[in-house]
Amino acid sequence: MLSTTFRLAVIGFVVSLAHPAMSIAQTRPAGGPTASPAGASVYFIDIKDGATISPKTIIHFGLRGMGLAPSGMERQNSGHHHLLIDTDLPPLNEPIPSDFNHLHFGNGQTEAEVTLPPGAHTLQLIMGDHSHVPHSPPVMSDRIRITVSETGATTASQPTAPAASTSSGGTRRHTSAPNAKVYFVYPTDGSYVSRTPVVRFGLINMGIAPAGIEKANTGHHHLLIDASLPPLDQPIPTDFNHLHFGAGQTEAQLTLPPGEHTLQLLLGDENHIPHEPPIYSKPIKITVTASGRRPTPPRPKQRRRWRYYE
């Protein structure tokens, strides 16, 4: 007859097999003292598990449900990206290390050019708070496997630099970083979208900082909908045609009526004033349809052919 101790051990083993998530939850650290917003997620925009890339590749980071803020700036529901290369997760209740395997993007960057030797590699994103400590619960992507090859896929070309605009007023404006660009990750010019599209923003050579936070070479996104550029030496308006993302968001779900619309991005400083020179994207045109796809043209009516018999 089995002893009580042995039977309990067997039961515990079976329960752990039936509920592996329960066992993992009991041993996995919850993260640091900074709470993450419910539903927040971080992900790779243009690289998927199993992808083959070139040795020098620009990797774009996506963030949903929370904002970006530079390291050292304590702000609720925000953080900054860290890229883990060929390494396991660090302790989730301690500052993320800073080395060749743990890259920090403490200026609020949303992309990075990474150089990797040919061969197999792993990549993973994890958010850190103002002290580089993961949130609780941690906000991190799946760990993906990639292959670096000399003949691998190259990164898509980025839009050309926006034209500079001179200030017509005396308002103090921050200087923008050289070659800084802002662009749409999605949608692209000429796209057909649904009435509630998720618009994703990209930024090159500058970081993102929330409104009210003054930090060199940073700003936050503004989305112009069916509107021309506002005066570039004054605060960007706030209305249905000028949407502010002052928490440092890099994407937004819109609600648009059916028909054609124009979208344009404009970066603003901590006071919502464009930089000098201003950083704005080219306007893009999109079409909103009920299905989110190009309407299928109706088939032409076939003419009936009559046969005459003698």
GUPA-85654 format. One record per residue (C-alpha): residue in one letter; x, y, z. Coordinates in steps of 0.1 Angstrom, whole numbers, padded with zeros to 4 digits, always signed. Layout:
GUPA-85654
aXYZ ...
***
This chain:
GUPA-85654
m+0000+0000+0000 l+0013+0034-0010 s+0023+0057+0018 t+0005+0091+0023 t+0036+0110+0016 f+0042+0092-0017 r+0006+0097-0028 l+0007+0134-0020 a+0040+0137-0040 v+0024+0120-0070 i-0007+0142-0068 g+0015+0173-0067 f+0034+0162-0097 v+0002+0155-0117 v-0012+0189-0108 s+0020+0206-0120 l+0018+0188-0153 a-0019+0197-0158 h-0013+0233-0148 p+0023+0243-0160 a+0013+0280-0160 m+0005+0278-0123 s+0040+0265-0115 i+0057+0291-0137 a+0037+0319-0121 q+0048+0309-0086 t+0085+0310-0095 r+0086+0339-0120 p+0094+0373-0105 a+0066+0398-0108 g+0089+0427-0118 g+0099+0459-0101 p+0079+0485-0081 t+0066+0503-0112 a+0032+0490-0123 s+0025+0485-0160 p-0009+0494-0175 a-0033+0465-0182 g-0030+0451-0216 a+0003+0468-0225 s+0025+0449-0250 v+0058+0454-0268 y+0067+0437-0301 f+0089+0437-0332 i+0073+0456-0361 d+0091+0442-0391 i+0110+0411-0380 k+0092+0378-0372 d+0104+0345-0357 g+0124+0326-0383 a+0133+0357-0404 t+0166+0360-0422 i+0182+0395-0421 s+0213+0412-0433 p+0243+0418-0409 k+0234+0455-0405 t+0196+0459-0400 i+0173+0486-0386 i+0150+0470-0361 h+0117+0488-0353 f+0101+0485-0319 g+0063+0485-0314 l+0045+0495-0282 r+0008+0492-0274 g-0011+0504-0244 m+0015+0526-0228 g+0038+0555-0236 l+0075+0561-0239 a+0096+0582-0216 p+0134+0586-0214 s+0153+0569-0186 g+0154+0590-0155 m+0120+0605-0162 e+0095+0590-0137 r+0061+0591-0154 q+0030+0568-0149 n+0022+0542-0176 s+0055+0548-0195 g+0089+0533-0200 h+0117+0528-0226 h+0129+0499-0247 h+0156+0474-0241 l+0168+0449-0267 l+0181+0415-0255 i+0204+0398-0280 d+0214+0361-0275 t+0206+0361-0238 d+0180+0349-0214 l+0158+0373-0195 p+0176+0391-0166 p+0162+0392-0131 l+0129+0410-0136 n+0130+0429-0103 e+0164+0444-0108 p+0179+0470-0132 i+0184+0455-0167 p+0222+0451-0174 s+0239+0473-0200 d+0263+0454-0223 f+0266+0440-0257 n+0237+0416-0250 h+0214+0441-0233 l+0210+0473-0253 h+0193+0503-0237 f+0173+0529-0256 g+0170+0554-0227 n+0162+0584-0250 g+0129+0569-0260 q+0141+0555-0293 t+0117+0534-0313 e+0143+0517-0336 a+0179+0508-0337 e+0205+0498-0363 v+0220+0466-0351 t+0251+0449-0365 l+0253+0411-0359 p+0277+0384-0372 p+0263+0358-0396 g+0246+0328-0380 a+0217+0321-0356 h+0206+0347-0330 t+0178+0354-0306 l+0161+0388-0300 q+0137+0399-0273 l+0123+0433-0262 i+0115+0443-0226 m+0104+0476-0213 g+0121+0493-0183 d+0110+0521-0161 h+0129+0553-0153 s+0155+0532-0134 h+0157+0505-0161 v+0138+0480-0139 p+0111+0459-0157 h+0075+0468-0148 s+0052+0447-0127 p+0039+0427-0145 p+0068+0428-0170 v+0061+0441-0205 m+0081+0420-0229 s+0079+0404-0263 d+0082+0368-0273 r+0118+0357-0278 i+0123+0352-0316 r+0150+0334-0335 i+0166+0350-0366 t+0193+0341-0390 v+0219+0367-0401 s+0231+0362-0437 e+0253+0383-0460 t+0226+0379-0486 g+0197+0384-0461 a+0168+0407-0466 t+0176+0444-0463 t+0156+0470-0444 a+0130+0489-0463 s+0140+0524-0473 q+0128+0553-0452 p+0111+0584-0464 t+0132+0613-0475 a+0139+0641-0450 p+0112+0667-0446 a+0118+0701-0458 a+0128+0727-0432 s+0106+0756-0423 t+0118+0789-0410 s+0102+0804-0379 s+0080+0834-0384 g+0076+0843-0347 g+0097+0849-0317 t+0087+0818-0298 r+0116+0798-0284 r+0120+0765-0304 h+0142+0735-0297 t+0167+0725-0323 s+0160+0691-0339 a+0186+0665-0344 p+0204+0662-0377 n+0187+0640-0402 a+0158+0634-0379 k+0126+0620-0396 v+0091+0610-0386 y+0071+0587-0407 f+0041+0563-0409 v+0048+0527-0402 y+0012+0519-0410 p-0008+0529-0431 t+0011+0539-0462 d+0002+0563-0489 g-0028+0551-0510 s-0039+0524-0484 y-0075+0513-0479 v-0083+0509-0442 s-0112+0501-0420 r-0131+0528-0400 t-0111+0520-0369 p-0075+0516-0381 v-0045+0514-0358 v-0020+0541-0370 r+0017+0534-0361 f+0043+0562-0360 g+0081+0559-0366 l+0109+0582-0356 i+0145+0583-0367 n+0175+0600-0350 m+0155+0615-0321 g+0140+0601-0290 i+0104+0603-0276 a+0097+0622-0244 p+0062+0630-0230 a+0047+0665-0230 g+0060+0686-0202 i+0094+0668-0201 e+0123+0689-0215 k+0151+0668-0229 a+0174+0675-0258 n+0167+0657-0291 t+0133+0645-0280 g+0097+0652-0287 h+0063+0636-0291 h+0039+0628-0320 h+0010+0649-0333 l-0013+0635-0360 l-0029+0659-0384 i-0061+0646-0400 d-0075+0664-0430 a-0056+0695-0420 s-0027+0716-0433 l+0004+0722-0413 p-0003+0747-0385 p+0020+0777-0377 l+0054+0761-0369 d+0064+0786-0343 q+0034+0782-0321 p+0019+0754-0300 i+0001+0728-0322 p-0037+0731-0318 t-0057+0705-0300 d-0089+0695-0318 f-0104+0667-0339 n-0080+0675-0367 h-0049+0678-0345 l-0044+0648-0322 h-0017+0650-0295 f+0001+0619-0281 g+0017+0636-0252 a+0022+0604-0232 g+0048+0593-0257 q+0025+0569-0276 t+0038+0554-0309 e+0004+0542-0322 a-0032+0551-0319 q-0066+0536-0329 l-0086+0562-0349 t-0123+0563-0358 l-0128+0578-0393 p-0158+0582-0415 p-0159+0565-0448 g-0142+0583-0477 e-0108+0598-0485 h-0086+0613-0458 t-0052+0629-0454 l-0028+0621-0426 q+0004+0638-0416 l+0027+0635-0386 l+0044+0665-0368 l+0067+0662-0339 g+0064+0687-0310 d+0085+0695-0280 e+0075+0695-0243 n+0053+0725-0250 h+0038+0711-0282 i+0058+0735-0304 p+0075+0721-0335 h+0113+0720-0335 e+0137+0741-0356 p+0138+0728-0383 p+0105+0711-0379 i+0102+0674-0381 y+0071+0663-0401 s+0062+0636-0425 k+0049+0638-0460 p+0011+0638-0461 i-0004+0605-0471 k-0038+0598-0485 i-0059+0569-0473 t-0094+0556-0481 v-0117+0544-0454 t-0141+0516-0464 a-0165+0493-0445 s-0143+0463-0452 g-0110+0480-0451 r-0102+0469-0486 r-0104+0483-0521 p-0140+0480-0533 t-0144+0454-0560 p-0156+0470-0592 p-0189+0457-0605 r-0188+0432-0634 p-0197+0447-0667 k-0231+0435-0680 q-0229+0410-0707 r-0248+0418-0738 r-0272+0391-0748 r-0267+0378-0782 w-0297+0369-0802 r-0296+0342-0828 y-0319+0343-0857 y-0329+0311-0875 e-0344+0310-0909 
***
